[in-house]
Amino acid sequence: MKGLLTGLMLLAGGAQADEAAIRGVIDDQLDAFRADDFASAFTFAAPNIQDIFRNPDTFGRMVREGYPMVWHPGRVQYLGTSEEGASWRQDVLITDEAGRLHTLAYTMIETPEGWKIAGVEILRDPEVGA
């Protein structure tokens, strides 16, 4: 019984370590966006994203135009994390500069260089009239 409990605690500890690492990567990219440091922000993108946008300038333009709540986020709250096959999904609630709420799903993959962001999906439009 003790061995089973130890094994379960190790499994739980691994999941928590992954969650902390995943959130750390997202935090680091958000900090880079806040500083308008698209070169650094681009390094947190997975190879598939880097292949699509090719360089930090193109990537930055996409973020500014399509994800303004990520470019200059206000409050960031982490919601659930779930494993989805070879990737993980981290749901995030972001309050933009105007105080509107946005729920996003980050798709995360583990690479030899660590966790990378393989996509971000807006799950819900900003709240209307609060």
N, C-alpha and C positions, 0 to 999 in steps of 0.2 A: 504494500500500500504506500509506504514511504517513497519508493522508487517512482510510482505512478504520479504522486503529488509533485515530486521534484521535476519529472518530465513535463507535467502540465505547467509548472511555474516557469520552466525554461521556454516552453512554447509561448506562454503569455509574455514573457520578457522579450522574446524576439519580435513579437508583433508590436509591442510598445516601442522597441528600438526603431523599427521600420517607420512607425507613425511619427516619431520624433524627427527622424532623418528626413522624411517626406515633408513635414511641416517646416523644417529648417531650410530646405531648398526653396520652398515657396516664399518664405519670409525673406530669404536672401535676394530672390529675384524682385520681390516687391520693393525692397530697400533700394535696389539698383534703379528700378523704375522711378521711385520718388526722387532720386538724384539725377534723373534724365541720363543715366549711364547705360545706354542701350548695348554697348559693347559687353559690359559685365552681365547684363540681363540675358543677352544672347547665349552666354556660356551655360546657363541653366536649362536651355532648351535641348530636347532630345535630338539625336541625329536626323530624324524624319522632319522635324520642324526646321532645323538648320538647312537641310537640303531644299526645302520649299522656299525659304526666304533668302538664302544665300549669304546675307551679310547683315550686320547689326542695324544699318540705316533702314533697309527695307523692312526688317522685323519691327523696328521702332515705329515706323509709319503705320504698320498694320495695328500695332497695339494702341497708338494714339487715336486712330480713327475707329477701330472696332471694339476696343476694350478700355474706354477712358476711366472706368472705375478701377481697373488694374494699374493703369499708368500712374494715377495719383490717388491711391486709396486713402480713405479715412480709417475707420475702425475695421479690423480684420478679426473674424471669429471663425475658428475651425469647428466644423460639424463632424459628421461621421466619416470614417475611413473604412474602405472595404477592398478586399482582394478580388480582382476580376481576371482570372486566368494568369497570363504573364504580366499583367499590369495591376496597379492599385488605383483606386479612385478616392480622392480627397475632396469632400464637399466643403465649400468655404462661403461664408456670408460676409460680404464686403459692403461697407457704408461708403458711398462716394463723397466727394467734397461738398455736394449739395444736401447731404443727409439722406439720400435715397438708398434703399437696400437692394442688393443684387446677390443672388445665389448662383455660384459657379461650381462646376465639377472639373477638377484637375485630374487628368490621366497621367499617372506617373509610371516610369519604367526604371528598372535598375540596370545600370550599365557598368562596365569595368571602371568607369570614372565616378561611380556613385549614382544617386537618384537624379533623374532628369524629367523635365516636364514635356510630355508627348502630346499634349493638347489641353485646351480649356474650353468648356462649353458653358454658355450662359443658360441656366436652368429656368430662371424666372425673370420677367421684366421688372424694372424698378417699381416700387410701391407707388400707387397713385393716390394723392390726397391723404395725408396722414393726420 
